[in-house]
Amino acid sequence: MSIYEKIKNSSASKSFAVLIDPDKYEKTGLDIIMSLARESSVDFILVGGSLLTYDHLDETLQCIKGQTDIPVILFPGSIMQINEKADALLLLSLISGRNPDLLIGKHVIAAPYLKKSKMEILPTGYMLIESGPVTTAQYVSNTLPIPRQKDDIAICTAMAGEMLGLRLIYMDAGSGAEMPVSPSMIQKVKEHISIPLIVGGGIRTPEQALAAAKAGADVIVVGNAIEKDYSCLKEIAHAIHSL
């Protein structure tokens, strides 16, 4: 089964993805997270970040792949974050913004390499959602997020992404977000699209993860909360998989 098919199956049984930022983990921390991920039946491992300061991507992927057969998907903040040790790559088109480089420009540069790679390429409509103070993703992308209370803008943006042929929609409040994407926005977007919906950013508790899943998110992504407290991984996994 392809990774895309596994994600599509999340519509029937919700999936949990742990986001690993290569800049923030040493090997000991990764060992702990991978052990917990296996015990908790984590569905996907996402790897990437808005910035890569220390260039630990290759060794991070090697460490993860050496410890688990959970599918590893790149969540690249730039074309510098491409590595064939991963199983798949979210080819992100930032459809919530109007920065041409992040809509198509960087994709043109990366396309020849991606075409030759063995990774499964997952065309993804990426939508930044307002979540409080400016996030790293918002600053680096040089775009305005969709206002938190403007469900109609989010709906129309997601629909346009699907009509353009994108195979996934990813709504993200951003790394370290003060507030997660609202259940109301998740529910309304999900009602208007037929492709899988991924939601992340600002999810810190099992209750918030469960609310996102109940609202319609097919895959729930958590990163920062786990960085700060490894033990919450099991609780969040249990909440998501309880549906």
N, C-alpha and C positions, 0 to 999 in steps of 0.2 A: 504494500500500500504506500502511495506517495505521501509526503508530508502534507501536501495540500488536502488530500483526501482525509487524512487524520484530523486536520483542522476543520474540515467540513463536517466531520462526524461529531464535532464539539457542539453542534446545534442540538443533538439529542442528549449528549452527556457533557456537561461543561468541563473545560480544560483549564489547567493551571500552568502558567509559564513563569519560571524564575529568571529574572534579568540579572546577568552578571556584567559588571563594569570592570574591564581588565585593569583599570587604573586603581581600583579600590580593594583588590584582594591579593594577599600573599598566598603561597601554596597551602599553608596550614588552614587558612580560612576556607579556601576552595575545597580542601579535603572534607571539612566539616559539612559544608553546604551540599556537596555531592552525596555524602552518606545520608544526610537528611532527605535529600531529593529522592534517592532510591527507596528509602523507607516509606516515604509519603506518596509514592507513585506520581511524582511530578510528571506532567505530560510533555513539556518542552523546556529546553534551556535556551534563552535568548542571550546573545553576547554582543556587547557594544556600548557606546557612550557618546555623548556630545563632543567630548574631547578625549584624546589619547595622549597623555603627557609622557608616559614612561615606556610606551611601545611594548607592552606585555601581552599583546593580543595572541601571538603565536604560541607562547608558552602556556597561556591561559587555556586556549583550545586544546593543546596537547594534554594538559592536566585533566581537563574535563573528559575528553574522549578516552583517556586511559582508565577512567573510573566508572563509566556508565554507558549504556546503550540508549539513553534518552536522546531523542533527536535534538541536535544543536543547530540553532538558526541564528545567523548573523543579523544584527539590528544596527546597521552601520550609520554612524554619524557623519562619515565622509568616505570618499573613495579610497582613503588610506586604510580603511577597516574592511578589506576584502582578503579572505584567506580560505584556501581550499580544504583546510582541515574541518571546516564546518560542513554540515549536511545540506544546508539550504541558506538562502539569503533573501531577506525582505528587500525587494527593490522599491525603495520608498520614493513616491512622488508627493511632495508637500502641497497637497491640493487646497489646504486652508490658507496658504500664503500666495503671494504674487512674485516670488523670487524665481526668475526663469532658470537659474542655475539648479535649483532644487526641484523644479518641475520637470526639466528635461536635460539641462546642460551637462551636469555631472554624469548623467546616465549615458550620454553619448561617448564620453571619455572611457567609462567603465565597460561599455558593451562588448568590445572585442575580447577582453579578458574573460568576462562572464560567459560569453558564448563558448569559449574553449574549456571552461571549467566543468567539473563534474557535479557542481552544486545544483540543487533544484532552485530555480529562480521563481520567486513569488511576487508578482507585481502588486503593489500595495498602495492604496490611497491613504496618505498620512495626514491626520488632522490634529493640529495643536489646539487645545481648548484652554481658555482663560482659567487660571487656578489661584489667583492671588498675586504675589510679587512676581517680577520677571524671572522666568526660569532660564537655565543654561541653554536649553533647546531653542527657546524663543530668541535669546540674545544672539546665539551663534547663527541661527537661520536668518536673522534680520527680517522677521515677519511678525505681523500681528496675529495673535491667536483668535479663534472664534469666541466672541463674548459668551460668558458662562450661561447667561439666561436667554440667549438667542437660539432656541431649539430649531427654529425655521431655517436659519442659515446653515446649521449643521446638517439638517435633513437634505436640503438642496445640494450641499457640497458632496455629501455621501452618494446621493443619487447620481450626480454628475460623474463621480468617480466610477461608479458601476457602469454607467452608460459608455464611458470611455474605454471600458474593457478591463479595468483593474479587477483583480480577483479577491482582494481582501480590503477591508476598511479598518484602519487602526486609529482610534481616538485616544489621544494622549494628553494628560494634564501636564506632563513634563517631569523630569527627574527632580525629586525633592519638592514637589508641588504642595502647596498649603492645603488645597482641597482637591478631591478626586472629581472626575467627570460626574455630573449629577445623574442619578437614576432616571430622572425625567428625560434628559437628553438621550441617554442610552436607549431607553424604551422607544422613543419616537423615531430615532434613526433606524433602529432595528426593524420597525414596522414598515419602513419605506425601502428597504434594500433586501435582496435575496442572496447576497454573498456573506461569508462569515465576517463577524465583527469582533475585533480585538480591542480591549480597553485596558489602559494602564495609567500610572502616574497618580501619586497622592493616596494610594491604597495602603493603609497601615494596619488595619485590623481585620479579623475574620468577618466581622459584621459588615464592613465596607465592601469586602470581596464578595460576600454573599448577596448584598444589595445589587452590585453590578451584574452578577450572574442572573439573578431573578429578573432584572430589568431587561435582559436580552443579550448581554455580552457572551460570546461563545468561548473566548479565551480571555482570561484575566491575568494580567502581568503585574508582578510585584518585584521590586528591586531594593529600593532604599530601606524599607522597613526591615528586610532580612539582613541587610548590611549592618544595621544597628542592633538587631536582636535575632540571632539565628533560630532561637526556639520558636519564633512565631511562624516559621515555615510550615511546621506540622499542623498548627491550628488553622492556618489559612487554607492549606490543602484539604483538610477535613471538611471545612465549611463549603468549599467549592464543589467537592466531589459528593457532597451530601444530596445534591439535587438530582 
